[in-house]
Amino acid sequence: MALGTLTVIPVRVERVDRAVAGWAMALAPLAGVVIAAVAAGVLVLAGAAGLSPLLSAALAVGVLALLTRGLHLDGLADLADGLGSARPADGALDIMKRSDIGPFGVITLVLVLVIQVLALGRLAEAAPAAGAAGLLTAVAAGRLAITWACTPRVPAARPEGLGAMVAGTVPWWAAALGTAVVPLLALLGWSEGGAFVLGCVLAVPVGLAVALGLLGHARRRLGGITGDVLGALSETATTAALLVAVIAL
């Protein structure tokens, strides 16, 4: 369910209920590592083929979007439109359910994608290992934000949909375990020095902190989580983690 929900990888799911959903959301960082590894491979191969770091980064970010069906980016845009509308919860949720994207969503998408490409391009310019390590750590941190958003005491904003299915299903220990394991991905950048590795390690809690701040705002405005909120949290944490990794160079 983690792969089927968070990626385009075709899977066969025998059973879907809240118990399965809890495990799926707990394993969200692992699903992120799978697609981030593919994107990192594209980043490295593009650089080896002589493409510029920025173009290589743009291709890698594009691959991530393809491997997620663009769902996380769509969620980010929908949440931006909903929150930007300044309407009460019901009105904001109605806006988020629409298929079109408004001005707040467009501006947010452009800014986030530009930041991701520029940050990843800077990492790739420093070294292929830095780009790969930073990308894997950031994407895993983004999916870890989804894990934390599905822990107890975080309600669903609607009685139906993905948010209702996964809200409160991940036990605290599973989220804590993921938080301890994900920073280990930073060791892939060891060739760039201890300072860079430490920066990538710190990128995980920083990305989570930024995403959880957004989660708190979404809870106050919407009453809880939706699938769109989860996607927005993932992209927010990923972007913040990439920025921290760049600062650590």
VEXSEPA-125934 format. One line per field, with one value per atom (N, C-alpha, C): residue number from 0; atom name; x, y, z. Coordinates in Angstrom, 1 decimal, decimal comma, padded with zeros to 4 digits. Example, Ala and Ser with C-alpha at 12.3 -4.5 7.8 and 13.67 -1.06 7.14 Angstrom:
BEGIN
i <- 0;0;0;1;1;1
at <- N;CA;C;N;CA;C
u <- 013,2;012,3;013,2;012,8;013,7;012,9
v <- -005,7;-004,5;-003,3;-002,2;-001,1;000,0
w <- 007,8;007,8;007,8;007,1;007,1;007,9
***
This chain:
BEGIN
i <- 0;0;0;1;1;1;2;2;2;3;3;3;4;4;4;5;5;5;6;6;6;7;7;7;8;8;8;9;9;9;10;10;10;11;11;11;12;12;12;13;13;13;14;14;14;15;15;15;16;16;16;17;17;17;18;18;18;19;19;19;20;20;20;21;21;21;22;22;22;23;23;23;24;24;24;25;25;25;26;26;26;27;27;27;28;28;28;29;29;29;30;30;30;31;31;31;32;32;32;33;33;33;34;34;34;35;35;35;36;36;36;37;37;37;38;38;38;39;39;39;40;40;40;41;41;41;42;42;42;43;43;43;44;44;44;45;45;45;46;46;46;47;47;47;48;48;48;49;49;49;50;50;50;51;51;51;52;52;52;53;53;53;54;54;54;55;55;55;56;56;56;57;57;57;58;58;58;59;59;59;60;60;60;61;61;61;62;62;62;63;63;63;64;64;64;65;65;65;66;66;66;67;67;67;68;68;68;69;69;69;70;70;70;71;71;71;72;72;72;73;73;73;74;74;74;75;75;75;76;76;76;77;77;77;78;78;78;79;79;79;80;80;80;81;81;81;82;82;82;83;83;83;84;84;84;85;85;85;86;86;86;87;87;87;88;88;88;89;89;89;90;90;90;91;91;91;92;92;92;93;93;93;94;94;94;95;95;95;96;96;96;97;97;97;98;98;98;99;99;99;100;100;100;101;101;101;102;102;102;103;103;103;104;104;104;105;105;105;106;106;106;107;107;107;108;108;108;109;109;109;110;110;110;111;111;111;112;112;112;113;113;113;114;114;114;115;115;115;116;116;116;117;117;117;118;118;118;119;119;119;120;120;120;121;121;121;122;122;122;123;123;123;124;124;124;125;125;125;126;126;126;127;127;127;128;128;128;129;129;129;130;130;130;131;131;131;132;132;132;133;133;133;134;134;134;135;135;135;136;136;136;137;137;137;138;138;138;139;139;139;140;140;140;141;141;141;142;142;142;143;143;143;144;144;144;145;145;145;146;146;146;147;147;147;148;148;148;149;149;149;150;150;150;151;151;151;152;152;152;153;153;153;154;154;154;155;155;155;156;156;156;157;157;157;158;158;158;159;159;159;160;160;160;161;161;161;162;162;162;163;163;163;164;164;164;165;165;165;166;166;166;167;167;167;168;168;168;169;169;169;170;170;170;171;171;171;172;172;172;173;173;173;174;174;174;175;175;175;176;176;176;177;177;177;178;178;178;179;179;179;180;180;180;181;181;181;182;182;182;183;183;183;184;184;184;185;185;185;186;186;186;187;187;187;188;188;188;189;189;189;190;190;190;191;191;191;192;192;192;193;193;193;194;194;194;195;195;195;196;196;196;197;197;197;198;198;198;199;199;199;200;200;200;201;201;201;202;202;202;203;203;203;204;204;204;205;205;205;206;206;206;207;207;207;208;208;208;209;209;209;210;210;210;211;211;211;212;212;212;213;213;213;214;214;214;215;215;215;216;216;216;217;217;217;218;218;218;219;219;219;220;220;220;221;221;221;222;222;222;223;223;223;224;224;224;225;225;225;226;226;226;227;227;227;228;228;228;229;229;229;230;230;230;231;231;231;232;232;232;233;233;233;234;234;234;235;235;235;236;236;236;237;237;237;238;238;238;239;239;239;240;240;240;241;241;241;242;242;242;243;243;243;244;244;244;245;245;245;246;246;246;247;247;247;248;248;248
at <- N;CA;C;N;CA;C;N;CA;C;N;CA;C;N;CA;C;N;CA;C;N;CA;C;N;CA;C;N;CA;C;N;CA;C;N;CA;C;N;CA;C;N;CA;C;N;CA;C;N;CA;C;N;CA;C;N;CA;C;N;CA;C;N;CA;C;N;CA;C;N;CA;C;N;CA;C;N;CA;C;N;CA;C;N;CA;C;N;CA;C;N;CA;C;N;CA;C;N;CA;C;N;CA;C;N;CA;C;N;CA;C;N;CA;C;N;CA;C;N;CA;C;N;CA;C;N;CA;C;N;CA;C;N;CA;C;N;CA;C;N;CA;C;N;CA;C;N;CA;C;N;CA;C;N;CA;C;N;CA;C;N;CA;C;N;CA;C;N;CA;C;N;CA;C;N;CA;C;N;CA;C;N;CA;C;N;CA;C;N;CA;C;N;CA;C;N;CA;C;N;CA;C;N;CA;C;N;CA;C;N;CA;C;N;CA;C;N;CA;C;N;CA;C;N;CA;C;N;CA;C;N;CA;C;N;CA;C;N;CA;C;N;CA;C;N;CA;C;N;CA;C;N;CA;C;N;CA;C;N;CA;C;N;CA;C;N;CA;C;N;CA;C;N;CA;C;N;CA;C;N;CA;C;N;CA;C;N;CA;C;N;CA;C;N;CA;C;N;CA;C;N;CA;C;N;CA;C;N;CA;C;N;CA;C;N;CA;C;N;CA;C;N;CA;C;N;CA;C;N;CA;C;N;CA;C;N;CA;C;N;CA;C;N;CA;C;N;CA;C;N;CA;C;N;CA;C;N;CA;C;N;CA;C;N;CA;C;N;CA;C;N;CA;C;N;CA;C;N;CA;C;N;CA;C;N;CA;C;N;CA;C;N;CA;C;N;CA;C;N;CA;C;N;CA;C;N;CA;C;N;CA;C;N;CA;C;N;CA;C;N;CA;C;N;CA;C;N;CA;C;N;CA;C;N;CA;C;N;CA;C;N;CA;C;N;CA;C;N;CA;C;N;CA;C;N;CA;C;N;CA;C;N;CA;C;N;CA;C;N;CA;C;N;CA;C;N;CA;C;N;CA;C;N;CA;C;N;CA;C;N;CA;C;N;CA;C;N;CA;C;N;CA;C;N;CA;C;N;CA;C;N;CA;C;N;CA;C;N;CA;C;N;CA;C;N;CA;C;N;CA;C;N;CA;C;N;CA;C;N;CA;C;N;CA;C;N;CA;C;N;CA;C;N;CA;C;N;CA;C;N;CA;C;N;CA;C;N;CA;C;N;CA;C;N;CA;C;N;CA;C;N;CA;C;N;CA;C;N;CA;C;N;CA;C;N;CA;C;N;CA;C;N;CA;C;N;CA;C;N;CA;C;N;CA;C;N;CA;C;N;CA;C;N;CA;C;N;CA;C;N;CA;C;N;CA;C;N;CA;C;N;CA;C;N;CA;C;N;CA;C;N;CA;C;N;CA;C;N;CA;C;N;CA;C;N;CA;C;N;CA;C;N;CA;C;N;CA;C;N;CA;C;N;CA;C;N;CA;C;N;CA;C;N;CA;C;N;CA;C;N;CA;C;N;CA;C;N;CA;C;N;CA;C;N;CA;C;N;CA;C;N;CA;C;N;CA;C;N;CA;C;N;CA;C;N;CA;C;N;CA;C;N;CA;C;N;CA;C;N;CA;C;N;CA;C;N;CA;C;N;CA;C;N;CA;C;N;CA;C;N;CA;C;N;CA;C;N;CA;C;N;CA;C;N;CA;C;N;CA;C;N;CA;C;N;CA;C;N;CA;C;N;CA;C;N;CA;C;N;CA;C;N;CA;C;N;CA;C;N;CA;C;N;CA;C;N;CA;C;N;CA;C;N;CA;C;N;CA;C;N;CA;C;N;CA;C;N;CA;C;N;CA;C;N;CA;C;N;CA;C;N;CA;C;N;CA;C;N;CA;C
u <- 000,8;000,0;000,9;002,0;002,9;003,4;003,8;004,2;003,1;001,9;000,8;000,2;000,3;-000,3;000,7;002,0;002,9;003,8;003,7;004,5;003,6;004,2;003,5;003,9;004,7;005,1;003,9;003,6;002,5;002,6;001,6;001,7;000,3;000,3;-001,0;-001,3;-002,3;-002,7;-003,8;-003,6;-004,6;-005,6;-005,3;-006,2;-005,9;-006,9;-006,8;-007,7;-007,1;-007,9;-007,0;-007,4;-006,7;-005,4;-005,4;-004,2;-003,1;-003,5;-002,6;-002,1;-003,1;-002,7;-001,7;-001,8;-000,8;000,6;000,7;002,0;002,5;001,6;002,0;002,6;001,9;002,4;003,7;003,8;005,1;006,2;005,9;007,0;007,1;006,4;006,5;007,9;008,8;010,2;010,9;010,6;011,2;010,7;009,4;008,9;009,6;009,9;010,6;012,0;012,7;014,0;014,1;013,1;013,0;013,0;012,1;012,0;013,2;013,7;014,8;016,0;016,2;017,3;017,3;016,1;016,0;016,4;015,8;016,1;017,5;018,2;019,6;020,4;020,0;020,7;020,6;019,4;019,3;020,2;020,3;021,1;022,6;023,0;024,5;024,7;023,9;024,1;024,0;023,1;023,0;024,3;024,8;026,1;027,2;027,3;028,3;028,2;027,0;026,8;027,2;027,6;028,0;026,9;025,8;024,7;025,1;024,7;025,0;024,3;024,8;024,2;022,8;022,4;021,0;020,1;020,6;019,7;019,6;020,7;020,6;019,7;019,7;018,8;017,3;017,1;015,7;015,2;016,1;015,6;015,3;016,1;015,9;014,6;014,4;013,1;011,9;012,1;011,0;010,7;011,8;011,6;010,8;011,2;010,4;008,9;008,6;007,2;006,5;007,2;006,6;006,4;007,4;007,3;006,3;005,8;004,7;003,4;003,3;002,1;001,8;002,8;002,6;001,7;001,3;000,3;000,7;002,0;002,5;002,5;002,9;002,9;001,5;000,6;-000,8;-001,4;-001,0;-001,5;-001,0;000,3;000,8;000,1;-000,2;-001,0;-002,4;-003,0;-004,4;-004,4;-003,5;-003,5;-003,2;-002,3;-002,0;-003,2;-004,0;-005,2;-006,3;-006,4;-007,3;-007,0;-005,8;-005,4;-005,4;-004,9;-004,9;-006,2;-007,3;-008,6;-009,1;-008,6;-009,0;-010,5;-011,0;-012,4;-012,4;-013,5;-013,6;-013,3;-013,2;-012,7;-013,5;-014,9;-015,7;-015,4;-015,3;-015,0;-013,7;-012,7;-011,3;-011,2;-011,9;-011,8;-012,5;-013,6;-014,2;-013,3;-012,6;-011,6;-010,5;-010,1;-009,0;-009,5;-010,8;-011,3;-011,4;-011,4;-011,5;-010,3;-010,5;-009,5;-008,5;-009,0;-008,2;-007,2;-006,3;-005,3;-005,4;-005,5;-005,6;-004,3;-004,3;-003,1;-002,1;-002,7;-001,9;-001,1;-001,9;-001,3;-000,2;-000,4;000,6;001,9;001,7;002,9;003,7;003,0;003,6;004,4;003,7;004,4;005,7;005,6;006,8;007,9;007,6;008,6;009,3;008,5;009,0;009,9;009,4;010,2;011,5;011,4;012,6;013,6;013,2;014,1;014,7;013,9;014,4;015,4;015,1;016,1;017,4;017,3;018,5;019,3;018,6;019,4;020,0;019,3;019,8;021,0;020,8;021,8;023,1;023,0;024,2;024,9;024,1;024,7;025,4;024,7;025,3;026,6;026,6;027,8;029,0;028,7;029,8;030,4;029,5;029,9;028,7;028,9;027,7;027,3;028,2;027,9;027,0;027,4;026,6;025,2;025,1;023,7;022,9;023,5;022,7;022,4;023,3;023,1;022,0;022,2;021,2;019,8;019,7;018,4;017,7;018,5;017,9;017,5;018,3;017,9;016,7;016,7;015,6;014,2;014,3;013,0;012,5;013,4;013,0;012,5;013,1;012,6;011,2;010,9;009,6;008,6;008,9;007,9;007,8;008,9;008,8;007,8;007,7;006,7;005,3;005,0;003,7;003,5;004,6;004,5;004,0;004,7;004,4;003,0;002,5;001,2;000,1;000,5;-000,5;-000,4;000,2;000,3;-000,9;-001,1;-002,3;-002,4;-003,7;-004,0;-004,0;-003,8;-003,9;-005,2;-006,3;-007,5;-007,6;-008,6;-008,8;-009,7;-009,6;-010,4;-011,8;-011,8;-013,1;-013,4;-014,6;-015,0;-014,6;-014,2;-013,9;-012,6;-012,0;-010,8;-009,6;-008,4;-007,2;-006,9;-007,2;-006,9;-007,7;-008,9;-009,7;-009,2;-008,7;-008,1;-006,9;-006,0;-004,7;-004,5;-005,4;-005,3;-005,2;-004,2;-004,0;-003,6;-003,2;-002,9;-001,4;-000,5;000,9;001,2;001,7;002,1;003,3;003,4;004,5;005,8;006,0;007,3;007,7;006,8;007,1;007,7;007,0;007,5;008,8;009,0;010,3;011,4;011,1;012,1;012,5;011,5;011,8;012,7;012,5;013,2;014,7;014,9;016,2;017,0;016,2;016,9;017,1;016,2;016,3;017,6;018,1;019,3;020,6;020,5;021,6;021,9;020,9;021,1;022,2;022,4;023,4;024,8;025,0;026,4;026,8;025,8;026,2;027,0;027,0;027,8;029,1;029,5;030,7;032,0;032,0;033,2;033,3;032,2;032,3;032,6;032,9;033,4;032,3;032,8;031,9;030,9;031,4;030,5;029,2;029,5;028,3;027,4;028,0;027,2;026,3;027,0;026,2;025,1;025,4;024,4;023,2;023,5;022,4;021,6;022,3;021,6;020,7;021,2;020,3;019,2;019,4;018,3;017,0;017,1;015,9;015,1;015,6;014,7;014,3;015,1;014,7;013,6;013,7;012,6;011,3;011,4;010,3;009,7;010,5;010,0;009,2;009,7;009,0;007,7;007,7;006,5;005,5;005,9;005,0;004,4;005,2;004,6;003,5;003,7;002,6;001,4;001,7;000,6;-000,2;000,5;-000,3;-001,2;-000,7;-001,5;-002,7;-002,5;-003,5;-004,6;-004,2;-005,1;-006,0;-005,4;-006,2;-007,2;-006,8;-007,6;-008,6;-008,2;-009,1;-009,6;-009,0;-009,5;-008,8;-007,9;-007,1;-006,4;-006,1;-005,4;-006,3;-005,8;-006,4;-005,2;-005,6;-004,5;-003,7;-004,3;-003,6;-002,7;-003,1;-002,2;-001,0;-001,2;000,0;001,0;000,5;001,4;002,1;001,4;002,0;003,1;002,9;003,9;005,1;004,9;006,1;006,9;006,3;007,1;007,8;007,1;007,6;008,9;008,8;009,9;011,1;010,8;011,8;012,6;011,9;012,5;013,3;012,8;013,6;014,8;014,7;015,9;017,0;016,6;017,5;018,3;017,6;018,2;019,2;018,9;019,9;021,1;020,9;022,0;022,9;022,4;023,2;024,0;023,3;024,0;025,2;025,1;026,2;027,4;027,3;028,4;029,6
v <- -001,2;000,0;001,3;001,2;002,4;002,7;001,6;001,8;002,2;001,6;001,8;003,2;003,7;005,0;006,2;006,0;007,1;007,0;006,0;005,9;005,4;005,3;004,7;003,3;002,7;001,3;000,4;-000,4;-001,3;-002,4;-002,5;-003,5;-004,1;-005,2;-005,9;-005,9;-005,2;-005,1;-006,0;-007,0;-008,0;-007,4;-006,5;-006,0;-004,6;-003,8;-002,3;-002,0;-001,7;-001,3;-000,4;000,1;001,0;000,4;-000,9;-001,6;-001,6;-001,9;-001,9;-000,5;000,4;001,8;002,3;001,9;002,3;001,9;000,6;000,1;000,8;001,1;001,7;003,1;003,9;005,2;005,2;004,2;004,0;003,7;003,0;002,7;003,7;004,8;005,9;006,3;006,5;006,8;005,8;004,5;003,5;003,6;003,9;004,1;005,4;006,4;007,5;007,2;006,4;006,0;005,3;004,4;003,7;004,6;005,6;006,5;007,5;007,9;008,8;008,2;006,9;006,2;006,3;006,1;006,2;007,7;008,6;010,0;010,4;009,8;010,1;009,5;008,3;007,7;008,6;009,1;010,1;011,3;011,8;013,0;012,7;011,5;011,2;010,9;010,1;009,8;011,0;011,9;013,2;014,0;014,1;014,8;014,1;012,8;012,0;012,2;012,4;012,6;014,0;014,9;016,2;017,3;017,0;018,0;018,8;020,1;021,0;020,5;020,9;020,5;020,9;022,1;022,6;021,7;021,4;020,6;019,2;018,7;017,4;017,4;018,4;018,5;018,6;019,4;019,5;018,2;017,4;016,0;015,1;015,2;014,4;014,8;016,1;016,5;016,1;016,2;015,7;014,3;013,5;012,0;011,7;012,5;012,3;012,6;013,7;014,0;012,9;012,3;011,2;010,0;009,7;008,5;008,6;009,8;010,0;010,4;010,4;010,8;012,3;013,0;014,4;014,7;013,6;013,7;014,7;014,6;015,4;016,9;017,1;018,5;019,0;018,2;018,5;018,9;018,1;018,3;019,6;019,9;021,2;022,4;022,3;023,4;023,5;022,4;022,4;023,0;022,6;023,2;024,7;025,1;026,5;027,3;026,8;027,4;027,4;026,3;026,3;027,2;027,2;028,1;029,6;029,8;031,1;031,8;031,0;031,5;032,3;032,0;032,6;032,3;031,2;030,8;029,9;029,7;028,7;027,3;026,4;025,1;024,4;024,5;023,8;024,4;025,7;026,4;026,1;026,1;025,8;024,3;023,4;022,0;021,8;022,6;022,5;023,0;024,0;024,5;023,5;022,8;021,8;020,6;020,3;019,2;019,5;020,7;021,1;020,6;020,3;019,8;020,9;022,2;023,2;023,7;024,6;025,1;026,7;027,3;028,7;029,5;030,8;031,5;031,2;030,9;030,6;029,3;028,3;027,0;027,1;027,9;028,1;028,7;029,8;030,5;029,6;028,8;027,9;026,8;026,2;025,2;025,7;026,9;027,5;027,7;028,3;028,6;027,3;026,3;025,1;024,3;024,2;023,5;024,3;025,6;026,4;026,1;026,2;026,0;024,6;023,6;022,2;022,0;022,6;022,4;023,2;024,4;025,2;024,5;024,1;023,4;022,1;021,3;020,0;020,3;021,3;021,6;022,0;022,8;023,2;022,0;021,0;019,8;019,0;018,9;018,1;018,8;020,1;020,8;020,6;020,4;020,1;018,7;017,7;016,3;015,5;014,4;013,5;012,9;012,5;011,9;012,9;014,1;015,1;015,2;015,2;015,3;014,1;012,9;011,7;011,6;011,9;011,8;012,9;014,1;015,1;014,8;014,2;013,9;012,8;011,7;010,6;011,0;011,8;012,2;013,1;014,0;015,0;014,3;013,4;012,8;011,9;011,1;010,3;011,1;012,3;013,2;013,7;013,9;014,4;013,3;012,0;011,0;010,7;011,0;010,8;011,9;013,0;014,0;013,4;012,6;011,9;010,9;010,2;009,3;010,0;011,1;011,8;012,4;012,8;013,3;012,3;011,0;009,9;009,3;010,0;009,5;009,8;009,2;009,6;011,0;011,5;012,9;013,8;013,3;014,1;013,6;014,3;013,9;014,1;013,5;013,7;014,9;015,7;016,8;016,5;015,3;014,8;013,4;013,0;011,6;010,6;011,0;010,1;010,5;009,7;010,0;009,4;009,7;009,1;009,6;010,8;011,3;010,5;010,2;009,5;008,0;007,5;006,1;006,0;007,0;006,9;007,7;008,6;009,4;008,6;008,9;008,2;006,7;006,3;004,8;004,4;005,4;005,1;005,2;004,2;004,3;005,2;005,8;006,7;006,1;004,8;004,2;004,0;003,8;003,6;004,9;006,0;007,3;007,6;007,3;007,6;006,7;005,5;004,6;005,1;005,6;006,2;007,4;008,2;009,4;009,1;007,9;007,5;006,9;006,3;005,5;006,4;007,3;008,1;008,9;009,6;010,3;009,5;008,2;007,3;007,4;007,8;008,0;009,1;010,0;011,0;010,4;009,2;008,6;008,4;008,4;008,2;009,4;010,5;011,7;011,8;010,7;010,8;011,3;011,0;011,4;012,9;013,6;015,1;015,7;014,9;015,3;015,2;015,2;015,1;016,2;017,4;018,6;018,4;018,0;017,8;016,7;015,6;014,5;015,0;015,8;016,3;017,2;018,0;018,9;018,1;017,0;016,1;015,5;015,1;014,5;015,6;016,8;017,9;018,3;018,0;018,3;017,6;016,4;015,6;016,3;016,6;017,2;018,6;019,3;020,7;020,6;019,6;019,4;019,0;018,2;017,7;018,9;019,7;020,9;021,8;022,1;023,0;022,4;021,1;020,4;020,3;020,0;019,9;021,3;022,4;023,7;023,9;023,5;023,6;022,7;021,5;020,6;021,3;022,0;022,6;023,7;024,5;025,5;024,9;023,8;023,1;022,5;022,0;021,5;022,6;023,8;024,9;025,4;025,4;025,9;024,9;023,7;022,7;021,6;021,5;020,6;019,3;019,0;017,8;017,6;016,4;016,1;015,5;015,7;015,1;014,6;013,9;013,5;014,6;015,8;016,9;017,5;017,5;017,9;017,1;015,8;014,8;015,1;015,3;015,6;016,9;017,9;019,2;019,1;018,3;018,2;017,5;016,5;015,8;016,8;017,6;018,5;019,6;020,0;021,1;020,6;019,4;018,8;018,5;018,0;017,7;019,0;020,1;021,3;021,9;021,9;022,5;021,7;020,3;019,5;019,7;019,9;020,2;021,5;022,5;023,8;023,6;022,9;022,6;021,9;020,9;020,2;021,1;022,1;023,0;023,9;024,4;025,2;024,5;023,2;022,4;022,2;022,5;022,3;023,2
w <- 000,0;000,0;000,0;000,7;000,7;-000,7;-001,5;-002,8;-003,8;-003,6;-004,4;-004,2;-003,0;-002,7;-003,0;-002,7;-002,8;-004,0;-004,9;-006,1;-007,2;-008,4;-009,6;-009,8;-008,9;-009,0;-008,9;-009,8;-009,8;-008,7;-007,9;-006,8;-006,7;-006,0;-005,8;-004,3;-003,9;-002,5;-002,2;-001,3;-001,0;000,0;000,9;001,9;002,2;002,2;002,6;003,7;004,9;006,0;006,8;008,0;008,8;009,3;009,6;010,1;009,0;007,8;006,7;006,4;006,5;006,2;007,2;008,5;009,5;009,1;008,7;008,3;007,0;006,1;004,9;005,1;006,0;006,3;007,1;008,0;008,7;007,8;006,7;005,7;004,6;004,7;003,7;003,4;004,4;004,0;003,1;003,3;002,5;001,1;000,9;-000,5;-001,1;-000,3;-000,8;-001,2;-000,5;-000,8;-002,1;-002,4;-003,7;-004,9;-004,8;-006,0;-006,0;-004,8;-004,7;-005,3;-005,1;-005,7;-007,2;-007,8;-009,3;-009,7;-009,0;-009,4;-009,2;-008,1;-007,9;-009,0;-009,5;-010,6;-011,9;-012,1;-013,3;-013,1;-011,9;-011,6;-011,9;-011,4;-011,6;-013,1;-013,7;-015,1;-016,0;-015,7;-016,5;-016,4;-015,2;-015,0;-015,7;-015,7;-016,4;-017,9;-018,4;-019,8;-020,3;-019,3;-019,7;-019,5;-019,0;-018,8;-017,6;-017,6;-016,5;-015,2;-014,0;-012,8;-012,7;-013,1;-013,0;-013,9;-015,1;-016,0;-015,5;-014,9;-014,3;-013,1;-012,3;-011,2;-011,6;-012,7;-013,2;-013,7;-014,3;-014,8;-013,6;-012,5;-011,3;-010,6;-010,5;-009,9;-010,7;-012,1;-013,0;-012,8;-012,6;-012,5;-011,2;-010,1;-008,9;-009,0;-009,8;-010,1;-010,8;-011,8;-012,6;-011,7;-010,9;-010,0;-008,9;-008,7;-007,7;-008,3;-009,6;-010,4;-010,1;-009,6;-009,3;-008,1;-007,4;-006,4;-005,2;-004,8;-003,7;-004,1;-005,4;-005,9;-006,0;-006,4;-006,6;-005,2;-004,2;-002,8;-002,3;-002,6;-002,2;-002,8;-004,1;-004,8;-004,2;-004,0;-003,4;-002,0;-001,2;000,2;000,1;-000,8;-000,9;-001,3;-002,2;-002,6;-001,5;-000,8;000,3;001,4;001,8;002,9;002,5;001,2;000,7;000,5;000,4;000,2;001,4;002,6;003,8;004,2;003,6;003,9;005,1;005,7;006,8;006,3;007,2;006,9;005,8;005,8;004,8;003,4;003,4;002,1;001,6;002,5;002,0;001,5;002,2;001,8;000,4;000,2;-001,1;-002,2;-001,9;-002,9;-003,2;-002,2;-002,3;-003,1;-003,1;-003,9;-005,4;-005,8;-007,2;-008,0;-009,3;-010,1;-010,6;-010,6;-011,1;-010,1;-010,5;-009,6;-009,7;-008,5;-008,5;-008,4;-008,2;-008,2;-007,0;-005,9;-004,7;-005,0;-005,6;-005,9;-006,9;-008,0;-009,0;-008,5;-007,7;-007,2;-006,2;-005,4;-004,5;-005,2;-006,3;-007,0;-007,7;-008,3;-009,0;-008,0;-006,9;-005,9;-005,4;-005,1;-004,5;-005,5;-006,7;-007,8;-008,1;-008,2;-008,4;-007,3;-006,1;-004,9;-005,0;-005,2;-005,3;-006,4;-007,6;-008,7;-008,4;-007,9;-007,6;-006,5;-005,4;-004,3;-004,8;-005,5;-005,9;-006,9;-007,8;-008,7;-008,0;-007,0;-006,2;-005,6;-005,1;-004,5;-005,6;-006,8;-007,9;-008,4;-008,3;-008,8;-007,9;-006,6;-005,6;-005,9;-006,0;-006,3;-006,5;-007,3;-007,5;-006,2;-005,4;-004,1;-003,2;-003,3;-002,5;-003,0;-004,3;-004,9;-004,5;-004,7;-004,4;-002,9;-002,0;-000,6;-000,1;-000,7;-000,3;-000,8;-002,0;-002,6;-001,8;-001,5;-000,8;000,6;001,3;002,6;002,6;001,7;001,6;001,3;000,3;-000,1;001,0;001,7;002,8;004,0;004,2;005,2;004,9;003,6;003,2;003,5;003,2;003,5;005,0;005,7;007,2;007,8;007,1;007,6;007,4;006,4;006,2;007,4;007,7;008,9;010,1;010,5;011,7;011,6;010,5;010,3;010,6;010,5;010,7;012,1;013,0;014,4;015,2;016,4;017,2;017,5;017,7;018,1;016,9;015,7;014,5;013,7;013,8;013,2;011,7;011,1;009,7;009,5;008,4;008,2;007,6;007,0;006,4;006,9;006,8;007,3;006,2;005,0;004,0;003,3;002,4;001,7;002,4;001,8;002,3;003,7;004,0;005,4;006,4;006,2;007,1;007,3;006,2;006,2;007,1;007,0;007,6;008,9;009,2;010,4;011,7;012,5;013,7;013,7;012,5;012,4;012,7;012,7;012,9;014,4;015,1;016,5;016,7;017,8;018,1;017,9;018,3;018,3;016,8;015,9;014,5;013,9;014,2;013,8;014,3;015,6;016,3;015,7;015,3;014,7;013,4;012,6;011,3;011,4;012,4;012,6;013,0;013,6;014,0;012,8;011,9;010,8;009,6;009,2;008,0;008,0;009,1;009,0;008,6;008,7;008,4;006,9;006,1;004,6;004,4;005,3;005,1;005,0;005,5;005,4;004,0;003,0;001,6;001,1;001,8;001,4;002,2;002,8;003,6;002,9;001,6;000,8;000,7;001,0;001,0;002,4;003,3;004,6;005,7;006,9;008,1;008,2;007,9;008,0;007,1;005,9;005,0;005,5;006,0;006,6;007,7;008,6;009,8;009,3;008,2;007,7;007,2;006,5;006,0;007,1;008,2;009,3;009,9;010,1;010,7;009,7;008,4;007,5;007,8;008,3;008,6;009,7;010,9;011,9;011,5;010,7;010,3;009,3;008,3;007,4;008,1;009,1;009,9;010,6;011,2;012,0;011,1;009,9;009,0;008,6;008,2;007,8;009,0;010,2;011,3;011,7;011,4;011,6;010,6;009,4;008,4;008,8;009,3;009,8;010,9;011,8;012,9;012,3;011,3;010,7;010,0;009,3;008,5;009,5;010,6;011,6;012,2;012,4;012,9;011,9;010,6;009,6;009,1;008,9;008,3;009,3;010,4;011,4;011,4;010,5;010,4;009,1;008,8;007,6;006,5;005,2;004,0;003,2;002,1;001,2;000,7;000,4;000,0;001,0;002,2;003,3;003,4;003,3;003,4;002,3;001,0;-000,1;000,1;000,7;000,9;002,0;003,0;004,0;003,5;002,6;002,0;001,2;000,3;-000,5;000,4;001,4;002,3;003,0;003,6;004,3;003,4;002,2;001,2;000,8;000,5;000,1;001,2;002,5;003,6;003,8;003,7;003,9;002,9;001,6;000,5;000,8;001,3;001,6;002,7;003,8;004,8;004,3;003,4;002,9;002,1;001,4;000,6;001,5;002,6;003,6;004,2;004,3;004,9;004,0;002,7;001,8;002,2
***
